[in-house]
Each structure stands twice: as structure tokens, then as C-alpha cells.
Amino acid sequence: MKNRKYKMAEPIQIGRLTVKNRIVLPPMNTNLTSEEGYVTPYMEEYYIRRAKGGVGLIVLEAATVDKNSRNHPVQAVLYDRKHVASWASMVEKLHRYGAKVSVELVHYGSEASIPPRESPSGISKFKEDPGAILTISRIKEIQKQFAYSAKLAKQAGMDCVTLHACHGYLLAEFLSPVFNHREDAYGGSFENRCRFLMETIDLVRAEVGPVFPIIVRYSANEFINGGRDMEECVKLAKALELHGVDAIDISAGQPSAYLMTTPPNCLEQGKKLLVPYSAAIKKAVKVPVFTAVGIREPEDIEEILENEWADLICLGRPMLADPDYVNKALSGKENTIRHCLSCEFCLDNLDDDRRICCAVNPETGREAEFCTSNKIEKASDKKRVVVIGGGPAGMEAARVSRLRGHEVILLDKCEELGGTLNAAKVPPHKEMIGRLVDWYRDQLNTLGVDVRLNTEVTEESLDEWNPDAVFLAAGAHYVQRIKGSDGPNVINAFQALTNPAQVGRRIVIVGGGASGAETADYFSGGSVELSVRGAEKLGGELIYDFQKVCEPSEKEITIVEMLPEICSDMDVFCKGVVLATLKENGVSMNPGCRVEEITEEGVRVYHLAEQKEKFFPADTVILAGGLRSNYENGFADKPYSVYRVGDAVRAGKIKDALYTAYVQALEV
């Protein structure tokens, strides 16, 4: 993309508001407010970091218009004059970097995770407590709350407001025939279902004036039986334009199919998910149209804009992974973008009521601690730092240490950088992990890290490198505690994925966590591609469709796991998709089984629930669990500092490896 004019760099008008480029940071909850919902220094620095990264429009996270409507214990709010000052302070700072600012105004309706709830018709995934059915007088009161919050947003210096009419919350509930079964003027026909939103827009317009832009964000596809279809999606856009809305911002899903709002890496369907919808809307209206979900590459952004499939591109998770995405893309340095893995770690953190984080960017959500100066600070004394291990923790420790100004030598016994990531990138839909390895390789080369591959290090030989500090990032090994696990037919998951030719036809995988399940997914042949049709009903199961893409594998695959479920360490979205795929591909999944012995013929287990032994024949047994840190008790009493990072601390995931390496490297 070098040496060309970028469409994404072009300014665009939203009403009378000029946005400097076509990239939008969409609203994402952060859990960075105070308990009372005020903006905090953590929240400020999080958004300022993305403004510095070049984004054109920032839509601040959903702020409730009603003090009783909450979806998170820590919830952004904007329903009282006392909230204005903290928002205004942040907006003023965001403007310094040329970003325009909106805020998403919301009432969570019947889908609020925290009661009390309110709804058009008493219909909710929370069947035992769907909340009160709204009276006409209460409808009018909530509409006025939206309008007053919009007035406060303008007062706080916002450039526009966004009405949150998606994801199954109150405005979306009135629009949806799934939620809205009313028989009065607010239910039934399309026009009646739109009435609540249209009247709200009228009241907002009366408060903010004729030229202040109003954006409406709605789910183009609800992904639920009986939900709005493509035809009604376009019809709604036309109606909103006629009603004076200045831009259409589309998203996807509702709480029973929220994985379609932020699809995981294992769902191929999630890539550029909403482009067909935005393209259809774009043909029907003249106001700007936003598109979102699963857009990762600058080339894809340019294609969407050049073909007029949308006017603005929302980059949510990609801007968590790399807040400088826009500046890098526009300066022809797209190869330096650190890409999102779509691993769902950010969502897992929020679901556990923790602050926003990112697996590949340890600074996300911690900007107030780590990067208020927009860069890693130099150390006061330059040191000679030796990193043992070229996996994710070792590469991150080397990168940060070099940015700190140290002389850095990275030693690894393998032929290539990446460590366990070289196996993790092999299963279906895990290609972004390979991109992460490429990014680190390029970063270390650009920074001038001295990388020595095919170099074994012992406690004795380490002294020869004359280090001032050492990072022990030598990873972990599979513990062979099971009787027979040292047999000739036994290998580990890393060996299996990096050298699949050694794997026989009948496979038993010992360990049904993420590693074992993804190994099974790979060896089952990827003969089918899964897609999500939607939820069967509110709170119901997702309906999966499968398309045959190649001939099925001839391998017979069995997973045995001692815990009561397979994929227990996966996020809920990936777990559902992977389990459905494994089942469709004929993988035998056996939770609740304690492995007693591995023999040359197979694996003998004891089924805990049935209280009896079972035997699974195997040509190859793959160990996919039971890791222990390498050099667990080594490298003690050295005259230099030794820092353990990644699996050398405790066997974990990419997020654990990168975070421990980042924070330890800041200490040297």
C-alpha cells in the first residue's frame, strides 16, 4: 500500500461535522470508570492513546441515561449535570489530537445484567425476571431521559451523539419483532415498532439543535429466529434518513447471539461480517454508513471504501491490539501493525467485571501506568540483557528491553523464533498467531536485537555471555507422569502440530483443554466450515450450519479429559464453535476420564461418572496437558538478576506470557 493515496485518509462530513479520516473507534465497554460512573485517569489515558494513534472519530462507550439501568457494576453514566465535568475534561483532551467525539447513549431494557429491568412486552432472556412492561407514561419518561443525556453530551463538548439501538437493548427491543409483542401504537407493524426510536430522535433533536449530528447504531442482523432481516435492515436505514439522522452505524447480534457482535477467530463467517449489509444500506441512503466486525487488514479497508460498500470503518479490537493502527497504515507502515488475534480475552476480562485488556498488547487498559508519554521510557543505565528463549515471553522481553535502551541478546535452541506459537498457529483459523510471530521477528530485527538461534544454554554456559540481567523464558515441558507416557507411540501436541507426518491414523489426545481441542480440530481435517444462523430463541441455543469444504480426514480421533467438560479453559464463544465443529467432524469426546495407562495398543482410562474402565485404541497418543516450567529450580545464586517470564513462571496462554515479560522488562 506504499506510495499511493489512501481512501481511508480522506475527510468526511457527518452532517456539518468534518471528521479527518474514515476510521472510527466504536463504543466498547472498558470498566475503567469509577464506581459512580465518572471518567477516571485510566479511562482518559485509554482514549487519549487511541486519539494519538490517528483515529478520526471516537465513539465513547455506552453511557446509561437512567441511573437504574445498568449492565455492569462499573458503568459509564450520563444522566445528571454532575457528570458533565469529568466527560468534558476528557473530550477536551481528545480534541487536541484532531479526533472528533461522540458518546453512545443507552438504556439496557430487559437485557440489563443487573436488575431492575424494563421492556416493551416482558420478554427477555432473563425469563424469571424480565422486568416491568413499559407503560405509555414510562415510555415518554425514558425518551426524555435520552434527550436530556444528549443535551448533557453536547454540554460536555461532544461533537455528536450515538443512540444505542442494537444488541437487544431497549431501543433495539422496540424495533425487534422478537422482543416487541405490543398491540398499541408502539408494536406490531414496522412503523409502530420504529415509533419509540423516532420519537426519541425528535426529542433529542429538540434538545441539541438542528445542526448537531445524531447517529443511530442498530443491529443489521439480530441473529435470532424471527429477528429483523436484510430487507427490514435497509428499510430502517431509509426511515432514519428521512427522520433527519445524520449517519447510520451498524452492528450485529443481541445477547443470545453476542458472539456475532465480536466473532472469535474460529468463526470464519465473522470476517468482514457486516460488509454485505452496509453495502446494501449504502445504495439506499445518502447519509454516511459505518461498517464493522472482523475487519483487520488495511487492504480490506481500502477495498470497502473504494467500492463504496461503506463510508466509515469501525476498528474496535484492532485498536486494542495496536492503538497506532491508523497512523501506521496511513504512513505506509502497515507491516508494523500488531494485529488482533480475535481471541476474546478482552471480552473475558469484561465479563469477569475486570478492566479492558488485550492479549497481545499489555498496555491496553493500563495506559495510565505504562505509556502516558506514548512510549516506553529509557532506562537510566544501559545494561547487557540476555534472553533465554524465543517464544512469546522471550520475544516480548527482548523487544521491551531494547526499547529501554539495553543491549539485548536473545538465545534460542530452535531453528526459528516463535516457540510454542509455531504449533499454536497450525490449527484452523489460527493464522493471526503466525502474523504475531512475524511481527515480533520484524520488530526484533528493526530494533537491532542480537538473535542467536540453534544455541543451547546451560547454567554454566550462561556466564560466558557476561550478562547484567537475564530473562528466563525457556518455556515449559509436558510432564510424563502417566504410566507408559514415555512410550514410542507418545508425542506431545507441539510435536504433533509441527510434524504431523509422524501421527498415525488412530489418535488419542490426552487433555481436552484448548490445546487438545485445537489439535483434534487440525487432525480431523477441517472438512466442514461452520457458520452461525442465529439463536433459536432468546436465551436459547445457537443454530449452526455446516458446509463441506473437502473430503473428511481418515483419522479416528478421541479426546480424553479428566475434567467434567471439554474446552473448559476456552472462552464461551470459541468453546461453542469448536465443540460443534469437533462433533460434526466425528471426534469422540470423553470428559470425566482419568487416564490410567498408555500402552502400545492405546489408552486405558477410568470413567469417573460410570465408575468403570474403558480402553481407546491408538496408533499415536498425543499429550496435550500437564505442563511444568523448564528450569523450575535452576539459575539460582547468580551474580546478575534473573527474571522468570511466561511459562517459566507458570504454564499459561499468550496473554500471560506477554504480560509477565512486559512488566518484568520495565524493571531492568
C-alpha positions, 0 to 999 in steps of 0.5 A, spaced: 500 500 500 506 504 499 506 510 495 499 511 493 493 515 496 489 512 501 481 512 501 481 511 508 485 518 509 480 522 506 475 527 510 468 526 511 462 530 513 457 527 518 452 532 517 456 539 518 461 535 522 468 534 518 471 528 521 479 527 518 479 520 516 474 514 515 476 510 521 472 510 527 473 507 534 466 504 536 463 504 543 466 498 547 465 497 554 472 498 558 470 498 566 475 503 567 470 508 570 469 509 577 464 506 581 459 512 580 460 512 573 465 518 572 471 518 567 477 516 571 485 517 569 485 510 566 479 511 562 482 518 559 489 515 558 485 509 554 482 514 549 487 519 549 492 513 546 487 511 541 486 519 539 494 519 538 494 513 534 490 517 528 483 515 529 478 520 526 472 519 530 471 516 537 465 513 539 465 513 547 462 507 550 455 506 552 453 511 557 446 509 561 441 515 561 437 512 567 441 511 573 437 504 574 439 501 568 445 498 568 449 492 565 455 492 569 457 494 576 462 499 573 458 503 568 459 509 564 453 514 566 450 520 563 444 522 566 445 528 571 449 535 570 454 532 575 457 528 570 458 533 565 465 535 568 469 529 568 466 527 560 468 534 558 475 534 561 476 528 557 473 530 550 477 536 551 483 532 551 481 528 545 480 534 541 487 536 541 489 530 537 484 532 531 479 526 533 472 528 533 467 525 539 461 522 540 458 518 546 453 512 545 447 513 549 443 507 552 438 504 556 439 496 557 431 494 557 430 487 559 437 485 557 440 489 563 445 484 567 443 487 573 436 488 575 431 492 575 429 491 568 424 494 563 421 492 556 416 493 551 412 486 552 416 482 558 420 478 554 427 477 555 432 472 556 432 473 563 425 469 563 424 469 571 425 476 571 424 480 565 422 486 568 416 491 568 412 492 561 413 499 559 407 503 560 405 509 555 407 514 561 414 510 562 415 510 555 415 518 554 419 518 561 425 514 558 425 518 551 426 524 555 431 521 559 435 520 552 434 527 550 436 530 556 443 525 556 444 528 549 443 535 551 448 533 557 453 530 551 453 536 547 454 540 554 460 536 555 463 538 548 461 532 544 461 533 537 455 528 536 451 523 539 450 515 538 443 512 540 444 505 542 439 501 538 442 494 537 444 488 541 437 487 544 437 493 548 431 497 549 431 501 543 433 495 539 427 491 543 422 496 540 424 495 533 425 487 534 419 483 532 422 478 537 422 482 543 416 487 541 409 483 542 405 490 543 398 491 540 398 499 541 401 504 537 408 502 539 408 494 536 406 490 531 407 493 524 414 496 522 412 503 523 409 502 530 415 498 532 420 504 529 415 509 533 419 509 540 426 510 536 423 516 532 420 519 537 426 519 541 430 522 535 425 528 535 426 529 542 433 529 542 433 533 536 429 538 540 434 538 545 441 539 541 439 543 535 438 542 528 445 542 526 448 537 531 449 530 528 445 524 531 447 517 529 443 511 530 447 504 531 442 498 530 443 491 529 443 489 521 442 482 523 439 480 530 441 473 529 435 470 532 429 466 529 424 471 527 429 477 528 429 483 523 432 481 516 436 484 510 430 487 507 427 490 514 435 492 515 435 497 509 428 499 510 430 502 517 436 505 514 431 509 509 426 511 515 432 514 519 434 518 513 428 521 512 427 522 520 433 527 519 439 522 522 445 524 520 449 517 519 447 510 520 452 505 524 451 498 524 452 492 528 450 485 529 447 480 534 443 481 541 445 477 547 443 470 545 447 471 539 453 476 542 458 472 539 456 475 532 457 482 535 465 480 536 466 473 532 472 469 535 477 467 530 474 460 529 468 463 526 470 464 519 463 467 517 465 473 522 470 476 517 468 482 514 461 480 517 457 486 516 460 488 509 454 485 505 449 489 509 452 496 509 453 495 502 446 494 501 444 500 506 449 504 502 445 504 495 439 506 499 441 512 503 445 518 502 447 519 509 454 516 511 454 508 513 459 505 518 461 498 517 464 493 522 466 486 525 472 482 523 475 487 519 483 487 520 487 488 514 488 495 511 487 492 504 480 490 506 479 497 508 481 500 502 477 495 498 470 497 502 471 504 501 473 504 494 467 500 492 463 504 496 460 498 500 461 503 506 463 510 508 466 509 515 470 503 518 469 501 525 476 498 528 474 496 535 479 490 537 484 492 532 485 498 536 486 494 542 491 490 539 495 496 536 492 503 538 497 506 532 493 502 527 491 508 523 497 512 523 501 506 521 497 504 515 496 511 513 504 512 513 505 506 509 507 502 515 502 497 515 507 491 516 508 494 523 501 493 525 500 488 531 494 485 529 488 482 533 488 475 534 480 475 535 481 471 541 476 474 546 480 475 552 478 482 552 471 480 552 473 475 558 476 480 562 469 484 561 465 479 563 469 477 569 467 485 571 475 486 570 478 492 566 479 492 558 485 488 556 488 485 550 492 479 549 497 481 545 498 488 547 499 489 555 498 496 555 491 496 553 487 498 559 493 500 563 495 506 559 495 510 565 501 506 568 505 504 562 505 509 556 502 516 558 508 519 554 506 514 548 512 510 549 516 506 553 521 510 557 529 509 557 532 506 562 537 510 566 543 505 565 544 501 559 545 494 561 547 487 557 540 483 557 540 476 555 534 472 553 533 465 554 528 463 549 524 465 543 517 464 544 512 469 546 515 471 553 522 471 550 520 475 544 516 480 548 522 481 553 527 482 548 523 487 544 521 491 551 528 491 553 531 494 547 526 499 547 529 501 554 535 502 551 539 495 553 543 491 549 539 485 548 541 478 546 536 473 545 538 465 545 534 460 542 535 452 541 530 452 535 531 453 528 526 459 528 523 464 533 516 463 535 516 457 540 510 454 542 506 459 537 509 455 531 504 449 533 499 454 536 498 457 529 497 450 525 490 449 527 484 452 523 483 459 523 489 460 527 493 464 522 493 471 526 498 467 531 503 466 525 502 474 523 504 475 531 510 471 530 512 475 524 511 481 527 515 480 533 521 477 528 520 484 524 520 488 530 526 484 533 530 485 527 528 493 526 530 494 533 537 491 532 536 485 537 542 480 537 538 473 535 542 467 536 538 461 534 540 453 534 544 455 541 543 451 547 544 454 554 546 451 560 547 454 567 554 454 566 554 456 559 550 462 561 556 466 564 560 466 558 555 471 555 557 476 561 550 478 562 547 484 567 540 481 567 537 475 564 530 473 562 528 466 563 523 464 558 525 457 556 518 455 556 515 449 559 515 441 558 509 436 558 510 432 564 510 424 563 507 422 569 502 417 566 504 410 566 507 408 559 507 416 557 514 415 555 512 410 550 514 410 542 507 411 540 507 418 545 508 425 542 506 431 545 501 436 541 507 441 539 510 435 536 504 433 533 502 440 530 509 441 527 510 434 524 504 431 523 507 426 518 509 422 524 501 421 527 498 415 525 491 414 523 488 412 530 489 418 535 488 419 542 489 426 545 490 426 552 487 433 555 481 436 552 483 443 554 484 448 548 490 445 546 487 438 545 481 441 542 485 445 537 489 439 535 483 434 534 480 440 530 487 440 525 487 432 525 480 431 523 481 435 517 477 441 517 472 438 512 466 442 514 466 450 515 461 452 520 457 458 520 452 461 525 444 462 523 442 465 529 439 463 536 433 459 536 430 463 541 432 468 546 436 465 551 436 459 547 441 455 543 445 457 537 443 454 530 449 452 526 450 450 519 455 446 516 458 446 509 463 441 506 469 444 504 473 437 502 473 430 503 473 428 511 480 426 514 481 418 515 483 419 522 479 416 528 480 421 533 478 421 541 479 426 546 480 424 553 479 429 559 479 428 566 475 434 567 467 434 567 467 438 560 471 439 554 474 446 552 473 448 559 479 453 559 476 456 552 472 462 552 464 461 551 464 463 544 470 459 541 468 453 546 461 453 542 464 453 535 469 448 536 465 443 540 460 443 534 465 443 529 469 437 533 462 433 533 460 434 526 467 432 524 466 425 528 471 426 534 469 422 540 469 426 546 470 423 553 470 428 559 470 425 566 476 420 564 482 419 568 487 416 564 490 410 567 495 407 562 498 408 555 500 402 552 502 400 545 495 398 543 492 405 546 489 408 552 486 405 558 482 410 562 477 410 568 470 413 567 469 417 573 461 418 572 460 410 570 465 408 575 468 403 570 474 402 565 474 403 558 480 402 553 481 407 546 485 404 541 491 408 538 496 408 533 499 415 536 497 418 543 498 425 543 499 429 550 496 435 550 496 437 558 500 437 564 505 442 563 511 444 568 516 450 567 523 448 564 528 450 569 523 450 575 529 450 580 535 452 576 539 459 575 539 460 582 545 464 586 547 468 580 551 474 580 546 478 575 538 478 576 534 473 573 527 474 571 522 468 570 517 470 564 511 466 561 511 459 562 517 459 566 513 462 571 507 458 570 504 454 564 499 459 561 496 462 554 499 468 550 496 473 554 500 471 560 506 470 557 506 477 554 504 480 560 509 477 565 515 479 560 512 486 559 512 488 566 518 484 568 522 488 562 520 495 565 524 493 571 531 492 568 
